Amino acid sequence: MSYSDPYSSVDPRRARHPGVAPEDYTGGFQTNLEVPGWAGPTQPGVEPPPRDPRRDEDNGFAADTAALPVVTPHADQRGDDQARADRRRDDGPDEDATPPRRPGPGRRRAGPGRPPTARKTSRAGRNLPAAIGVGVTLGAVLLVSLYVYKLAFLGVLALAVAVGIWEVSRALREVKARPPAIPLIAGGVLMIGLAWYAGADALLLGLVVTLLAATVWRLADGPKGFKRDLIASALIAVYVPFLAGFAALLAVPEDGADRVLVVLIGVVLSDTGGYAAGVFLGRHPMAPTISPKKSWEGFGGSLVAAAIGTAISCYFLLGVDFWWGALIGAAISVAAVLGDLAESMLKRDLGVKDMSRLLPGHGGLMDRLDSILFAVPTAYLLLSIFAPVR
């Protein structure tokens, strides 16, 4: 019986196997289970080859390894871009390989445990390019309708009121309210027309008629939820068409286009000044439970920007002294901020983020009209005092 350690690297039969089976090889290995620690194959009759004297030099391996060629590390072991480039140059292009994807902007698709790439927004939470584009388009429509064909402004105003009523009616369904949209929209358009052609008294009369029509319409649906729907109808009729009717009252006089433009300048500068000051200087929240992104620093920016811009526009367009114009601008800014906060409180109570998704970067149309609706009656009152119609 012969025994050899199968794990020894210096065993001659393991280190220098001849590569040819011996002549007396029978094709089957006998298993020796009697030797402790060994259960491997044995080959009786096989004598080990003569010992090589070179194995006695330098721990037995120097003579064998000294003549081996020096092999450089493979490119994959280097792990840098230059090594991969060298390998591609040496091996040639791989026709089956997929070309690398060009780095650049793109959106990642959603998958298990991998959310899609979010759209980039500004620090105030808006999609700023879309918001600017929509705002410029709306401003251009208003200016063209005011100065090119004033009667077109009446149509734009009536359309805005109809869309606003639809948006608020739709949002109120979140609290199970069902205000009748058809009589409210018809009454809202009627109120704008009455204010345009018959004045402030007719606007108030139109509000009464709209509320009566909504009440009669709602009676057909039975008593369940009647009080809730009637309160919702009154909110919509006052909030959207009644306040918007003051814009028609402002536009009716001969210099009505300039009056409306003064109000728009004040509201836009209030919004822009508050946005800029809030983004760069905002530290103290103004109404964290209603609108967390509004700050007192932003409110100060709104006041300053609206006061300066309105003072200049009132002086050149309406002939109002600079200081009175600044007062009008500050009042417009306060009203615009209150209108924004009022709608934010309404949306928070309803549990909605925007009134709709009609305008990219803005949300719904009411999300743009909220400031204007409160600013228009304020400007109408102050301009009636400081710049009365002659």
Secondary structure, DSSP 8 states (H G I E B T S, - for coil): -----TT-TT-HHHHS--SS--TT--S--EE--SSTT--SEE-TT-------GGGGSGGGTHHHHTTS------HHHH-SHHHHHHHHHHH---TTS-------------BTTB--------TTSS-HHHHHHHHHHHHHHHHHHHHT-THHHHHHHHHHHHHHHHHHHHHHGGGT----HHHHHHHHHHHHHHHHHH-HHHHHHHHHHHHHHHHHHHHTT-STTHHHHHHHHHHHHIIIIIHHHHHHHHHSSTTHHHHHHHHHHHHHHHHHHHHHHHHHH--SEEETTTEEEEEHHHHHHHHHHHHHHHHHHIIIII---HHHHHHHHHHHHHHHHHHHHHHHHHHHHHT-SSS-SSBTTTBSTHHHHHHHHHHHHHHHHHHHHHS---
